[in-house]
């Protein structure tokens, strides 16, 4: 169901509450979500989305990681690589997020919840939780996949160093048609090259 301005305003209020809850659990993830909102809005405008679609996109961006509230601290804050059970638990954040957002008593919440469930699906069908492929993946989820990955690689994490813009774009390009929708990746590359949201380039070492 499309979001009216009234529904968007109501959902935005719930989003603020859930974002604050996420901040209490993991401030790093909450700040990541704020940057993803900005990237998603710019991306949506570049792709020519209607206002209602951009509202949907921004809410999904704000809440795409809210399911991490349900992940144990020992897993969420682990500085090293996950073992198989830990990785399975971390992957469950997309389904947890769907359940949290679907419980919001606003018409249209289910569509946002579905985008959250599927933002880690791969265009080639190798993602999670359902192994959806290509255009079977909700369009908004395919957009979130790109901006989520771009921002995540631009920030240092315990398990990887911060990358510069050119390196990030190289990684994204290497996964064109695999992780990412090729058409959307082209549109994102066009947008981010001229955007103030672009991650700084890594300093030269030569």
N, C-alpha and C positions, 0 to 999 in steps of 0.2 A: 504494500500500500504506500502511495506517495505521501510524503510529509507535507502537511500544511504548515503555515507559519506558526499557528497555535501549537501543533504537535511538536514542531522543531523546538519552540521555546520551552515546552514542558520537558522534552528529552534533554535539552541543554542543562536544565536544572538538575535532573538526575545525574547527568554526566559530571557536573561539578562535584556532587557528593561522592560519586564513585572515584573520581580522580583524587579527591582528598583522602579517601580511604587507601588508595594505592600509594599515595605519598607517604602515609604513615607506615606502610609496609616496605616500600622501596622507592626512595626519592629519585634515584637515578632513572628508573623506568618511567616514573611520572614525568620527569623533564624530557626524556626521549619522546614520550607521547605528545608533549606540547610542540616539539619541533616537527614531529610527523604531521600534526594538524596543519601547521603553516605550509609545509611542503605539499600536503595533499590539496589544500585550497588553491595554491598556485598552479598545481598540476591540473586540477579540475578546470580551472579557468582557461588554461592553455588548450585543453582538449575540447573546449566549447560546451561544457556541461551546463544545463539549466540550473537556475538558483536552487530548486528543490533537490536536484541531484548533488549539488555541492553541499547542501545541508546534510544530506545522508552521508556523504563522503567524510565530512568533518567529524560527525558524530562517531562513525566507525573508526576514524583515525584516533580520536580521543580515547576510545575505549578498547582499542584492538588488543591491548595487553592487560586489561583489567582482570582477566582470569589468573594472573600471577599472584593475586591476593590469596588464592587457594594453594599455592605451591609452598612446600616446607622451606623455611629459611636455610636449612642445611643444603638444599638443592639450589634455591634461587641465588644465594650468596656464595656458592662454591667457587673458589678461585681457579680451580683446574678443570680438566675434562670430566664429563659425566660418564659414569658407567651405564650399562644398558638400562637398568631400572630407573636411574636418575634421569636419563634422557627421555624415557617413556613418560615419567612424571612431568618433566618440563614441557614436552609436547602437548600434554593434556590442557595447557593453559588456554588454548584456542576453544576447546569444548567447554571448559569452565566459564570462559568469558561469554560464550553463547548463552549458557544457562542463566548467568547473572543478568545479562541485558534483556533476554526474552522474558524475564520476570517483571520487567517494568510495565506498568499498566497504562501504556500509551499506544494507540494504534500506529503501526509502522515500526515498532521496536523489533518485531520479528525479522524484518528485512535487514536491519542493522546487525542484529545478532547473527544472522546467517553470514554476512560479510566477515564478521569477527571469526566465526568458526572456520572459514575457508581462506584466511589470509596467508596461510602457510602451504596451501596447495601449490604444486608446480605445474606450469603450462604443459609440460611433457607427461604429466600424470604420475609423478613419483613423489609427490608431497604428502602432507597429512592434514586432517585425520582421515579423509575419505578417498584419497587417490584420484580426485577429479582431474579432468584433462581439458585443456584448451578453453573454449567458450562455455563449457559446462560450469566452469568456475565463475561465480558472480563477478560482474565487471568491476564493482567497487572493491572487491577483495583482490582482484588482479592489480588495481591501482595501488592499494595499500601495500601489497608485496614489494613493489618497486621503491616507494618512498621509505618504507620501514627499513629495507635493506640498505639504502643509501645512507640514512642517518645513523644506523647502527654501526656501520663500518667507519663513520667519521668521528666516532667517540672511542676513547680507550676503554677497554674492558679487561677484567682479570685474565681472560683467555685469548685476547688478541690486542695488539697495539693499535693506536689511532692511525688511520690511513688518510692520505691526501686525496683531493678530488680526482686527479687523473688516475690514480691507482684504483679508486672505487669504481670509476666508470669502466675501467678495464675489466674488473671483476664482473660487473653487471653485464657488460657486452659478451663476456665469455659464456654467460648463462642465457643468452638470447634464445628463445624457443625451448629452453630447458626449464629453468626456474621461471623465466619471465615471458610475458606476452610480447612478441616482437614489435607489434604496432605501438603498444604503450611505451615500450622502452625507447623507441625512436622519438616519440612525443616528449618523454621525460628528458632525454638528452638535449632536445631543442630548448626546453624550458629552463633547465638548470644552468646551462652555459651563460645565460643572461640574467640569472637570478641573484639577488642579494643573499639568498639562503644557501648558496653554493658553499661547500666545505672548502677551507683553505687548501691550497696546493702544498704538498710536502716540501720542505726546504731541500735545495740541491746539495749533494754531498761531494761533488767533484770540484 
